[in-house]
Structures are given as C-alpha cells and as structure tokens.
C-alpha cells in the first residue's frame, strides 16, 4: 500500500509539472467585456462585497460592508440590516425569499404593503441565551430549511421555528451539495449535518489547513470538489465512500489543474460552477481563473484584462450568462462566454488598427503607428496578459499586407518593407502604399495602390527572399487608390475614392503597362462618383457605395458593364445605406459594414431566405475595417480597440427579460409602490382621490449587457392613445389626470433589439365630490326644488300683478277726470298769458337788441326802439316803405325763405347769421333769432325776430381762419418733406435688403451643410436687415472647412466686412490650397489689414476686423482641427466637455497692424456622437427684460450642456424660444449666431 501511495504521489507531481510547463500555451482571445461598478456607483463608503445572488425577476443583490445592495440595471439601493453591520452572506429559497447573514444578526428581506423591500430580523425570536450568535458567515438552504452558520453554532430555521446545533468548532463555513449542508473547519476537516447533528466526513482529516478559506463545488453525481487555500483542490468521491470498501486515497483525490501554481501564489478564496463544463475561481491577489471540468485553463481575468481589483471575495453566474464578481474594491460583471473579445492598450498596442494578416501561424496587426505581432504566450503569476510586440522601423500607417513566395510584405514609411518573423527591412522606396493586389495573369507582378494612382513592380525569388524591379505606373491619379479587386479573368478593378470606378483590362499578357483602363461613372449606373469599392462574391462583381450595394452586369455585345442596385442587400439592409466593406467567409456568410446597421453578416436560413445578424456587434462601436482569417475568425478595427469574433462560439441574444415598475408616486410626495412584487406579494392597484391626480412612474429592466443603452416605451391605458417612442428615459409623469380607471404599462428593448415582457400597474382616480353620483342626486333635488319654488313665486307674482292692474285702472280713470279740470284751468291760464304777453312787449321795447314782431304770415307789425336806433329808421312805416312790409322782402339773407319755412314747420326758434346794412349804408354782421309764439291750440300766432350785432365775433373768426390756412399750408409742406424722406429711406432700405440677398447668397445653404453634417443646425438672427455675423463652409480634398465669425459692428458695416472675409476664405482655401486652420487665419488677418488700410488716416486707431472660429474636418481620419481668433467653441464627448482655447487676437485688430500674429491649431480625435458648438457673443450679451442684466456666458454654456443630448431640431427650437423669452420686448443687442454639429458614423 505504501508503494502504491508513493507511485500515485509521484504521478501527481509529474502531471502537475507537465500541465504547468507544457499546456500553458493556449488559444488566446482578447479581454472579455467587463463592466466595473465602483462604490461611487452604488453609493456606499465601503467598497468590499462578500456575496452575490439574483432574484427570479433578474434583480441583483450584493452583500456589502454597509448592508444589502439592490441593483435593477438602472438604480442602486442600499438595504441596511437592523444593527447596521457588515452583511457576509446571502441565500435564496425556492419561493424567492432572500436570507441574510451579518455580524451578530440574521434575517431575511420582505416587502411591505407598498412593495418596499426591507430587512426583517429573526434574531429577536431566539431565546435570550442564544442571542450571541456572532458572525453569520454563511447561509445554507436545503429542503429541510435554512441554516445560518454562526461563529460557534448553527441555527436551523424552518416553519418559523428554530433549532440550535451547538458545536465547539470555530471559524466554520457552510456549503450545500445534493441537498446536504457541509461544514468546513480548518483545524478538523469537513462535517455534514444529519438529523440536527454534525457528522464528521470520513477521510477529511487530511484536509486540515492553516487557512480558513475552504469552499465546496459540485462535480458530478456523488462527487464534489473541495478547495483549500494553500493546499489546492481535491475531488471527494462520496459515491465510492458509500459503497463501503473504499480507501482514503480512493475517496479524497487531488484534482490537478493548469492553474495550481497560480492558485498557490495568488491564494484561492472562492469558486462557483458556471455550467457542467466550466468553473470560475476567485483569488485574493490574482483575479478570476476560468477552467474546464478537467482542470484545463481557459482564461484569467484580472486587472491586466480590465478587472478593477484582483481581490475576489464572491462569484455569481446570472441567468443571462454573465459572471458577477464581488471584489475587495467594487463589483464587476464579465461576459465570459461571448464570442466577441477585444484588444486595446492593455494588450500593448497603440494607434488605430488598420489591417490584419496571419502568416506562418503568427498574427500581424497593421496600425497607424506601424506593425505589431502576436507572440506565443505562457501564463505565470507575473505574465497573465496577452501582449502585442512592436516591430521596430515600421513607423507608418500599415493599410495592408501581402504574401509573395511565402514572404510577408507591408507598407513602410517611404516604400515596401519585408517582414521576417519579428524584424523588417526596406525593399525599395516608392512613396506611401495603401493597397496590394496580385493577379494570376501576372504571377510575378505585384500591383500597388498609392496616393498618386495604380502602379506595379515585378518580383522573383532570389535566395531566401525576392528581388523587385523599378515601380511603373499604370494609371496616374490625383486621388489615392484604397481598394483593388481581381476578377475571374485576372483583370483589376479599383477605386481612387473620388472618380468613380476603374477597370484595368490587360491586353498584353507580358506587359501590364500595355493595358486599357475603363472609367465608370454615374452614367454607367453608379449612384455617386466617390467611395465606390469593388468586391467579388462567388466571382460576381459587387460595389459597396454610399447608396447601398450595386451589382455589375456586362452589357451584351460590349466589354463594358452597367451597375444596378442589388435587390437582396437592399431588401435586407435598407435603401440608400452607406456600405463600406463586404466580404464572404468559407461558411457562406456575407459580412458587411455599413453606417446604418454597423457590423453585420447575412446568411441563408433553412428555407433559403437571407437574414441579417448584427446583434453580436452592438457593443463594438464604429467598425471601419475588418478581416476574416482562414479559421473564419473575424477581426474588427475600431477607433480605440481591436475586436476578435470567433464564430465557433455562440451566444444566445434573444434571451427574455422583464421590465419592472420600480416606483410610483402621487403628487411628488405620496408613495404608492416601491417596486417589489415577487410572487404577487403586493396588490398592484391604487385608488386615489382626485386631489392626487398627478402620478409619476419610475421603471427599469434587469438586463445587464450595456444596460445604459436600454430603451423604454410606455402607455397609460385610458389616457394615452398609443405607446410612446422608445427612449432611455426611465421616468414618466402624468399631471391633472381626469377621474377614471387607468393601467400603466411599460416595456423595454435591449441593445440587441429584444423586447422585454410588460409590467403593469392599475390606478383608479376617483371623481371630485362635485362629479360623483351623490353630488348629481343633490343637484337633481336642488333643481326640482328650484323649479317648484320658481312656479310658486311666479303664481304669487301674477296675483300681485292683477291687483296692481285693478289699482292702475282706478288711477287712470281718476287721471282722466283730473285732465278735464286741468284743460279748463289751462284755458283760463292762456287768457292770462296773452295779457302777460302784452306786458312783455313793453319789456321788448326797452331792450338793446333790435326786435321785430310779425304776424303768422311774416308781415311786420312792430319794431322796438333799439331796432330803429341800430338800422336808422324813424318808425315801422319808414322801414316798410324802404324794405317791404313782410320779412321775406325786408330781409337781406338769401336763405330767408328756407329759414321762415323751417320755423313755421317745426314751430321752433331758428338762428342764422346775416351780413346786413343800415339805412345809411353801414354794413355789419347780425345774428337773428326768429321765435314762433303759439296760442293755446298750438297754432303760430306771432313771429318775433331778435337781431344782435356780432361783427366783432366775425372779425375774430376771420383772423382765426387765416391763421388756420397758414397752419394748413405749413402742414402740407411738412408732409411733402416727410414723403421725400420716406422715399429716400425706402431707397436705402431696398438697397440694404438687396445687400441681404447678396449676403445670404454668400452664406452656405442648410442643404450644403447637411450634405457633410446630416445632424446639425444653424441659429442665425441678425440684429438688423444685414448682419455682421456670418458662417462659411467649403469642401476640398475630402476635407470640410467651416467657420463662424463676428465682424466689427453690425448692420451694413458688419455685413460688408463679412463679405470681404468670406471672399478671402474662399480664395485662401479653394484657390491657394492652404489647409492648416491656423495658417488660414494668419493669412486672413494680413489680407483684412491690407484691405482696411486703404484710405485709413495715419492716426486712425479704429480696430476693425472679426472674431472667428475655423474648423477643418478630415472624415477619413476622424480628425477635427480648430483654430480660433477670439472666438467661442466647445466640444462635448463621452469623456466630458472640452472648451476650445481661443487666441486673444482678433482678425485684423489693432495688434495685427503692428506685428505678425500667429494662431494655434487644436486637434481632436472625434468619436461617434460627439457634439461641437461654435457661437458668437451675441446670444450671451443679449439684455433681458430687465435692461441691467445680460444672458451671460455661464448661463449659455449651462444651457448647451443641457441641450447636447437632445435631437438637433429640439436644440434649435429651445435656443430660439429661450432667446425670445429672455429678450422679451427689449431691443436686440447684437447679431446672434450659433452652429451645432453632431458627428456620426464616418
């Protein structure tokens, strides 16, 4: 037996050494996708996390030093235990109840009546002598109940009763295997619980350790793994033990893994079984180790791979196949089984990956910094990360590789490089190389795509390498040749990016220089002249264009082709999709990179129908180039990382997940629901009074692949007509809801476009009392009473009215009798009046006015003394002889007949003015009043005419009239002058308006701007008709130049200066070809100074010029260069806000007259979704409704920060409405100009 043990021991030692020294060279993938959560994310001051689990809904629970953390994919929540102590362990039973073990405390989590999950302590239910339980390090659950593993006892909880299992063991840990609780203890070995007692597990006394860190993992039926820190992993064969005739060596067997040495050096702490084939182990200082069930190492995940801490206390594998790690410092989620992994600066390469090539079992990466290669990698405690190695003397953008006679070649800084394993040497100089092509027509020739066109060189084997001839041109071009392809005839197709498509037909099989080059353009069916890339799929030519995939068909009877949109790709990808690359693999999949769908592939399903799959690549970002190697592994180059997609591994992307309503609040203070309703523990309905008719809902979705990009759609049935648009917003508020029954529904959509199940909550809002049935009954009763009362009141009014009529008849009868008496009395009075009238004549004779009395026919009967005196007549008879006996003849008024008739017909006094004369011929103005005298019957008895001398009044009126005529003449002259001024002003205004048309013609159209920047806006608001602010754009050599400027002044002077600036910019860039933004500004300043110095007086120090921000956007390299002369610009990216620092000197200002000003170019690397704002100072300088306050730069920048996540139309609308609301009725201070651009897939 001793010999047998010695043999087994030696064999194990040998196998351990063999595994560690030989089997450590393994298939290397990149780093997995890791999401790290820090204590700042989950909001505690303690980063340590000790245990992890997930409930049936998918919500995560983590045992933290400060309590239990709950995470639903959106929000973190801390649930403290009763004594605010450390939470060590969590476990979940079959009903979903989560049990908690803490320091001196244990219990479970349960919701209250509104779904708020809280900690419920069980400690208080123990007997007083059992209360000192100490640390509850583990919670184990079997069909027999819950076991809380305490410091020196085990508490068994079942059916609300407790049983205490006393023990002398210290520092125990508990585990469950096949419904049995196992207890590990470093000084004794392993025990198990059987009928409320601890039973020693045979042969485990040899597993004693100086460390307390044990854990047990299931292996297969009747067998489990025992891990012991410092001693390794052992396989315990309980099935063989139960057979009754097994020895210790047959029951406890060392389990050898490739990572044993790594475990020993980094202290193995914990582990879990991921599935039947994989295990995950956590270490104290080496992160996470993944092995298969045979102990072979699959991968190590630690800080070198992106894990935020190497100390791992807990591991958990969730229902979506993510591995969660509770760390010494934080929490991490790892996608360990994804076919997609990544390489970045952690793996040792810098720059952007441009090309990939496998050669002699070694993978080479071409980057913007040169060439890297992947060496063989051996795992050890100090080198657990795969690192690329840089090949010296390759400092150039490596766009392609090519194999010639089994020798690898790549572009170098100035020509062709030969790559020999890990070194290079220059072959020949020919300028920058962008692409390679070989064709079976010329097996000894390599075709080279360069910035100057297509060329070739001959090569032949010489010794261990190749020798090359001089480079010869086939087709010279001003544009670079990026992409070439060879057809089945051996002829070459290539694109020079801007001039359509070229087909090189070789007519001489010995001399490729004697070839025919056919150029295809839009007349041949190509949608555009730029970005047409040729590819061959199953020997058929396809063109990747900015309007989709086009197929080539040869024209009958001609050597030329015509191009048509490919129906299959259009149907799958959509119309007008910008396609950058398409390639097929050996499995029949066609791989496509486009702006709309990103990276994807299409393949035929079992029914022969083409289907697209892009879900695996939702996390990669923009892929600008990819490569498929001989193993069908897809390598994808992005802005920051290199991704590797291994098709032999699969991931299920259509996994179901729920959406969850997490909080409901009425009127911002009344909480209705707090999110927990597992097993229908909470009633999902609330009845609210009408005063609580403002309700807000918060929701989330426990799906953890890129959870920040999950979108939600919701609907309030009974209020919303349809579902809302998809949005990342996780809160919705409804205000002033009318009474009624409502159901709020919410659903989520993850990054793989998979929709969740719905969650719902019912709400009933009661009507206000005045709209209830009781109120309506009261209204009816009141209405009936009002009608009854109205009828009664109406009857009483009729009775009173009849009484009043009777009284009125009596009164009227009495009045008639009284009127008879009054008529008699009036007759007597009339007689008396006549006598009084005679007396009045005496008075008339004594007045100073001329009085003339006539009978009813107008015959003159009497004149008074004043009449005689005024007119110079002795008596009536003399007057009648001179003038006539009646008034019609005597009066000098031409209207006398009309006046007398009016007086007789109306029986009223008539007043008129008359220019008359005396007997002696003296003329004067008289005002005559003719009054009729009526008798008792109302008939005219006499006419009395009274004349008054009004000559002085008339003279005054004439003087006033003359003054009025003079005033009228002056007013007419003033109006004429005003008309002349108005006409002059109209001519000036028309000229300015025409100047506006000229200025607008110089500005780039919105259509032009959105041709280059589809997601952009311009907020342009001149103060006057024309503006001193202007914006400008030009496109040259695949670079877009654009600017905004603020010229000195506004109105016409500023507009003239803006036209000068725009003209000079066009000349500097379009004619002179200057591309550096800083140099453009320097030349612009000199030209402005020169232009404005003409006619300037020597002592004139007026500072005329402009503040300007100029940008140059290179789409190929996603590079934005900005130079700013006292301008304003800021860039919003995922990393934060970058304010562009402007130079303090304006263009053409006073400093520019005396010295040469140099400006600075700032360079930024742009990523998908970055946002650029450029603006003049008009917006922030605008005074508000209170004249003393400006909008200010701080408020404006804060507004941009709030706006940058909105759609462009919403941003423009918000800028405009905010400006108008701030300005109010205040005059606009200055011209306003704001430009916004969001950069998308390039």
Helices and strands as residue ranges (DSSP letters): H 2-22, E 33-37, H 39-42, E 49-54, E 60-64, E 67-71, E 76-79, E 87-92, E 98-102, E 105-111, E 117-121, G 123-125, G 128-130, E 138-142, E 145-149, E 153-158, E 161-166, E 173-177, E 180-185, E 189-193, E 198-200, G 205-207, E 214-220, E 223-228, E 232-237, H 238-243, H 248-251, E 252-254, H 260-266, E 268-275, E 278-283, E 288-292, E 297-301, G 303-305, E 312-317, E 323-327, E 330-335, E 340-343, G 345-347, E 353-359, E 362-367, E 370-374, E 388-390, E 401-404, E 407-411, E 415-420, E 423-429, E 433-439, E 442-450, E 453-462, E 465-468, E 472-476, E 483-486, E 492-495, E 501-506, E 515-520, G 522-524, E 533-537, E 540-545, E 548-554, E 561-565, H 567-573, E 579-584, E 590-594, E 598-604, E 610-613, G 615-617, E 623-628, E 634-638, E 642-645, E 660-666, E 670-673, G 678-680, E 685-688, G 690-692, E 695-700, G 707-709, E 711-717, E 731-734, E 740-749, E 759-765, G 769-771, H 773-846, E 850-855, E 860-863, H 865-871, H 876-883, H 887-890, H 896-906, E 910-917, E 923-934, E 940-949, H 951-1002, H 1006-1012, E 1016-1021, E 1029-1036, E 1039-1047, H 1051-1066, I 1067-1071, H 1077-1093, E 1106-1114, E 1119-1125, E 1128-1133, E 1136-1139, G 1150-1153, E 1162-1165, E 1171-1175, H 1193-1203, H 1208-1223, E 1232-1238
